[in-house]
């Protein structure tokens, strides 16, 4: 049980980070010139960083929770992956802007994506169980000619 939970967290966080980095790269924020680092150092007053940063955190939390819930087959796996993604976002806020304590509340954005990803994954898992036919005389009749 604990092993499945740990594997689901690892898989979820790996997928979440890859999706987040891919989105940053797609939006042109990650490049060899280090434009994301410059934007983070310039501070939270730069308005152009908030849209892509929050979008990346939201989609990263969504992907992490979706994968963790599907692998772990538990809502707690999805919530745990979202919490880990949110913790990393909070650490980024605290390291990049240590003087802005209230600003760290935006680091909860991955939790919003995680709630959505967990909900969708649970619906997929529940739908999978309802499609399975229970063994009965009717279902076995088709197996034997």
Residue pairs with C-beta under 8 A, 6 or more apart in sequence:
4 71
4 72
4 73
5 72
5 74
5 76
5 77
5 80
7 71
7 72
8 67
8 68
8 69
8 71
8 72
8 74
8 77
8 81
9 68
9 72
9 77
9 80
9 81
9 84
11 67
11 68
11 71
12 63
12 64
12 65
12 66
12 67
12 68
12 69
12 71
12 72
12 77
12 78
12 80
12 81
13 64
13 68
13 81
13 84
13 85
15 63
15 64
15 66
15 67
16 60
16 61
16 63
16 64
16 65
16 67
16 81
16 85
16 110
17 60
17 64
17 85
18 63
19 59
19 60
19 63
19 64
20 56
20 57
20 59
20 60
20 63
20 85
21 30
23 52
23 55
23 56
23 59
23 60
24 30
24 36
24 52
24 56
25 31
27 52
27 55
27 56
28 35
29 35
29 36
29 39
29 49
29 52
30 36
39 46
39 48
39 49
40 49
40 92
40 96
41 96
42 49
43 97
44 50
44 97
44 100
44 103
54 106
54 109
57 85
57 89
57 107
57 109
57 110
57 113
58 109
58 110
58 112
58 113
59 113
60 85
60 110
60 113
61 81
61 82
61 85
61 86
61 109
61 110
61 111
61 112
61 113
61 114
61 117
62 113
62 114
62 116
62 117
63 113
63 117
64 78
64 81
64 82
64 84
64 85
64 110
64 113
64 114
64 117
65 78
65 79
65 81
65 82
65 113
65 114
65 115
65 116
65 117
65 118
65 121
66 78
66 117
66 118
66 120
66 121
67 81
68 77
68 78
68 80
68 81
69 75
69 77
69 78
69 81
69 117
69 118
69 121
69 122
69 125
70 121
70 124
70 125
71 77
72 78
73 125
75 118
75 122
78 114
78 117
78 118
78 121
78 122
79 114
79 115
79 118
81 114
82 110
82 111
82 113
82 114
82 115
82 117
82 118
83 111
83 114
85 110
85 113
85 114
86 107
86 108
86 109
86 110
86 111
86 114
89 106
89 107
89 108
89 109
89 110
90 104
90 107
92 107
93 100
93 103
93 104
93 106
93 107
94 104
97 103
133 139
